[in-house]
Amino acid sequence: MRPRLALVAGEPAGVGPELCVRLAQRPRTDCRLTVFADPDTLQAAADALSLPLRLLDADADAEAPGDIALHACPNRVASRFGETDPRNARAVIDALHAAADGCLHGRFTGLVTGPVHKAAINAGNIAYTGTTELLAAQAGCEVVMMLANDVVRVALATTHLPLRAVADAITGASLVTQLRIVHAALRDDFGIASPTIAVLGLNPHAGEAGHMGREEIDVIEPALARLRAEGMQLVGPLPADTAFLPAKLSHFDAVLAMYHDQGLPVLKYSGFERAVNLTLGLPYPRVAVDHGTALDLAGSGRADPSSLFAAVETCARFARNRAAR
């Protein structure tokens, strides 16, 4: 099976378009791609990198080096490398909505997204907190953010919250929902028949039996007990400072961290270039690059394409795994 994936280039002034052009230079045997982007921006990126580019119809098979099957999402104004323009924010959001709609209606079997610029989108008078939230709202479902590389998979119980708001955001009900989503994704997308998930505590030393906080006793442990009774293999709550030791990680298929900077620094240190950002719980696989728009590198040819390459490979694998179930 060669799944058809939708690929959204992202912010036109960033490195997303040129990474799509670089991706197009590689022969694809694992999937077919349709890129959602502004055609002039892709051509400018190809010209800057002195790489061949041929834009084809959205449903075409892009097989020769430099070929891109394109769903055109025209910018309102011409884009310049490294200079975001809020007038192009609508084109970015429309590309995300159109690609996701194609996944929801079966035209595509997975979605890969390049980096977007939150400030530029909001400056364009579009309320935007993140692509994860946008896709969840469009699909009408609960989701979990996970970042993964070849070393570790880290899911997040909370995402972009200030630290003082984290404890109140963690509830027994939310943990039960999140762990069910993570468990299903490990089974359906990663192909792990009986996954084991490590769950971190919120407080230092996982609360030290209540002496450093009671969230582990009052919130986390009851949620884990409920899911263990359903047959899930869960370990924790574990102290975060030792949970990522290699000897321990070898026994886990994923880690659920309680907040953003509890888990992601370890993942990024262990292999930032090959890391991808996953949205678990959607009715289709969605994989994003794990880096920003890198405006300072746009048009220079110096941006590392490894994360986009990994995102496409991961999304294609997930699509095949889902089709095989």
Phi, psi and omega in degrees: 000131173248096182296150173265117181252146171266134180236117179262123185291329178093208183304122184292336181272354182264200185273351183306310181300318182289331175293324175297320178296319179292322176299322182293345180281347183262133176295139183248120175249346185268341183196170169247144186238141167239123183266133176257108185193172174278125184297321181295325179293319177297318180294320178297321179294317179297319180295319182295327181266359182055047180242148180289149179211131173226118183268125184247173175299156186301328183264003183287160172270113180271097189249330181277151177305128181095353179281137174226124169282120192242129163260105188289129174234083190295138172290156176287321178230159179299140182265146176241137180306130173080000183234098180292150178226115182303338180293343179263004182298320182298323179296322179296312181293320179298323178296317178297314180297317182294317180294317179294322178298321177298323177291317182296331182258013171084004178285334176231153180252008176184161184231129173244133182236137173275181185283141175243166184247104186301317183296320180294323180293314179293327176293339176274017178064036175240118179291118186214122177256338180165158181292326177304312181292321179298314182291323178296318179295319181295321181275344180069047183216164174278142181225165176228137175273132174228139170247141186216147169220197183285351185256317189208152173243123182238118173261158186240129175286327172227154184247262188261075178238148170295150185303323183293346179261352188294310186302318181291335183279344182268115179234162177300318181295318180293321179295319178300314179298314183296317181291326175296320178294315180297316180300315180296321180292320178298324179284310189277320184269313182276345178076028179264113189295320183224079188287152173246128183242128173270135180243123181278153170283166178274320188265163174306139180058028182053037175089349179049055178056035177095352182282342179239027181127149186251006182301323179297317183285317189273333187241305190287309184299317177299323178295318179294320180298320179298316183284329175297325179294338177272355177107001180286145176264104184235137179241127179138187002289136185254147171298130185292336186285345179239352185295335184265010174298138185308321181296328178278318181301330183297344181262357184245145173267340177196162177236132171260111177268152184279334179208165190310302187274008171278324185249327189287328176302322179295315180299314184290327176293326185281348179163068184297321188294328182260008182280148176229158181251123184247143171252105183272143177106347176288159178285003176216156177288135174232127180230134180237159172293153180256052176204168182269195186284341177048057184303329182289342180259348188302131179082357184268342184080005183264356181290136181282120182275003189302319183293321177293317177302316180294323180296316179294315179299318181294315181296320178297319179295317179298318180298320178292320179297319179294320181294332183278348182285000000 
